[in-house]
Amino acid sequence: MSMVKKIHKWSSVIVGIQLMIWLSTGMYFNLMDPVKAAGNTYKVAEAPSMDWHQLTLKSQALQEPKTVLQQQPETNSLELIELAGKAYYLLNHQRGLYDYFVNKYSLVNAITGEPVGIDPRLAKEIAAESYAGPGKVTSATLMKPPIADLLKQKNPVWQVNFADEINTSVYVEADSGRIAGHSDDDKRLADFFLKLHFMDYANEGSFNNVLMMFFAFLTLFLSGTGLIWTIDLVLRGKHKIKRFSRKKR
């Protein structure tokens, strides 16, 4: 029985510490600004999709999608998009369930039909269109997963940094040109509290991790040892249920 007591006490200490972390981080989530916590302080609203007719009137005739697809036989879909004021065909070659899952894209100039890759210059232009703050672009770095600011992202991205008071970073997918997300000091602080709250100490970007499962079983075990200890105290007469006990004169 002494071993059960020791295990129960030490388990309660470990669970108790994490419980205090849950309470404090939960309080932070209730008080925080959701816009700042999402890293959207200087993020502009998404522009509407480009219209084929308007684009044809503004510029030269577009390449026929059929011609583009013939040059790219292993293609799941083709979409007309706008990046930095120019028209491109976005071709998908491998589609993941979500945008941040592994996806394979390629870009083709919708006017000339030539394949296009996103270089640092184009990445900066795309990021600048998504940024509404006072800062200037300072750098553009190609990054591969895992990415600290975007733990769920499974595709390479360009990290475009801006010189402002909250150190904003805009992430542009290296294959598709899609804005993968914004991050800044406010979001990084929120991500830190989120890591503590969900016990994501391995930076997996998910609460469904081994440590969380371990604490769930530890809490269940703590309840079991507590029940055993309570039954033992009752059997030894340390606790009495008043409703069934007789009052002494």
N, C-alpha and C positions, 0 to 999 in steps of 0.2 A: 504493500500500500504506500510505503514511503516513496517508492520510485514513481508511482502514479502522481503523487503530490508534487514531486520535483518537476516532472514533465509538464504538469498542468501549470505550475507557476511560471516556468520559463517560456512556455507557449503563450501564456497570457501577456508576458512582457513584450514578446515579439509582435503579436497581433495588436496589442495596445499601442505600440509606437506607430505601426502602419495605420491604425484607426485614427490617431491624431493627425497624421498626414492627410488622410482622406477628408477629415473634417475641415482642416485649414485650406486645402486646395479647393474643396467644394465651396467654401465661403468666397474664395477668390473668384471662382467661375460665376458666382451670383452677383459680384460687384464689378466685374470687369466690363469694359466697353467692347461689345462684340465686333464692331467694325475694326477697331485697332487690333484686337486679338487675332483677327483673321488676316492681318497684314494688308488691309485694303484702304489704308489712310490716303494714299496717293494713287489709287487705282481708278482709272476711268471706266465708264460704262462701256460694255462691248458694243462695237459698231454693228449696224444691221448688215445682213448678208448682201453681197454684191449682186446686182441684177444683170442678167445677160444682155438684155436690150440696151440698158443705159451704158454698159461697158462698150458695146459695139458702136454706139453713137459717139462715144468719147474717144475712141482709139481705132486702130486698125481691126480688121476682121479677126475673129478668134480662130484658132486652129480647130479643126473638126475633132470632137472627142473620139470618134471612131478611129481616126488616124493615129491619135496619141495612144489609144489602147492597143492598136496593132503593133506599135513599137514597144509596148510594155505588156506582154501576153499574160504574165502571172499577176493579174490585178483583180482585187475584189470589188473596188468601187472607184469612181472618179468624181471629184467635186471641184467646182470653180470657187476659188477663194481670193481674197485680197490681202497682200502683205506689203506694208510700206508704200501703199498707193499704187501697186502694180498687180496685175492679174496673173494668177497661177492656177494650174490644175494640180490638185492634191490627190495622189494615187495611193490607195491602201493595198499593201501586199500581204499583211498579216494583221488581223484585228483581234485585240484583246477584249475582254468583257467590259473593262472600264478604260478611260483615257490614260490612266497612269499605269495600267498593265503593259506588258511588252507589246508594242505595235511597230509595224514596219511601214514607213511611208517614203514617198519620193515626190519631188516637186518638178513640174515642167512649166516653162514659160508659156502662158496661154496664147501669146501673140506669135512668138517665133517657133514654139514647139521644142525648144532646147531644154535638156535637163538642167536643173539649178540646184546648187547646194547652199546651205545657209552658212555663210562665213561670218567672222566677227562684225564686219560692217553692217550686213543685213540684220544680224541679231540685235545690234544696237538700235537700228531704225525701228524694228518691230517692238522692242522694249520701250522706246521713247513714245510710241503711239499709245502704249498702255499706261504711261506714267503722267500724272498731272501735278507733280510736285515742283519745287523750286530748284532741285538739284540738277547738276550736270553729270553726264555719263563719265565714269572714271575708268572702268575696265570691263572687259568681256572675256570670260573664261569658260572653256568647254569642260563640263563635268560629267562623270559617269556614276551610276548608282553604286553604293548608297550615297544619298545627298542629305546632309544634316537638316536643311530647312524643309525638305520634301521627302520624308521617310518612305512614303508609299510609292514614290516615282520609280519606275523600272526602266525608263528610257533616258538616253543621254540628253542633257540640256545645256544651253548657254546661260551662265550666270552673269547678268549685266548689272553692275553696281552703280548707284547714284550717290552723289555727295550731298546729303541732306542731314537734318538733325536726328533722324531715326535710322540712318544707314540702310536705306531701302535697296533691296535686290529684286530684280525681275528675272524670272526664269522662262526661257524660250526653248521649246523642244527642238532639238537639233535636226530632226528629220522632217517634221510637219510645220514648224514655225508657230505652233499653237502656244499661247501663253499658259505655261504649266502652273504658274502661281506667283504671288508677290510675297515677300517676307521683309520684316524689319525688326527693330529691337523690341517693339511691343509684341509681335507675334512670337519671337524667340523666347520672350519671358513666358508667354502663355503656353508655348510648347514645353517649357521646362516644368511648369506646374502640371501640365497634362501628363508628362512622363511620370511624375511623382504619384499622381492620382491613379493612373492605370498600371503603376509598377512596371513601366516599360523601360527598365534600366538597361536593356540590351539594344535599345533604339530599333525595334522592329516595326514601329508605327502601328501597333495593334494592341488591344487589351487582351486578346486571346493568346497569352503567352504562358510559358511553363511556370514562371514565378507566381502568376495570378492563380493558376490551378493549384500550386503547392499551398498557397495561403488559404484557398478555399477548403482543401482537405485538412489543413492545420486548424482552421476554425472549427470544422466539424469534429476533429479529434479533441479539441479543447472542450467542446460541449460534452463529448462522451466522457472524458476524464472528470469533468465537473459533476456529471450525473453520478458516476461511480463514487466519487468522494462524498457527495451528498447522501447517497444510500448508506455508505459506511458510517457516516456520522449519526444517521437516524438509527441504525442497528445498534450502535454503541450508546444510544441514549443521549447524545449530545444535542439533538434537536427533537422537539416534540410538537406535534400538531395540536394546537389549543382546542380545536373543535372536538377532538376525541379524548382529550386528557381530562382527568377528574380534578376538580378544585379541592385542595386540602383545606380543612378547617383550621 
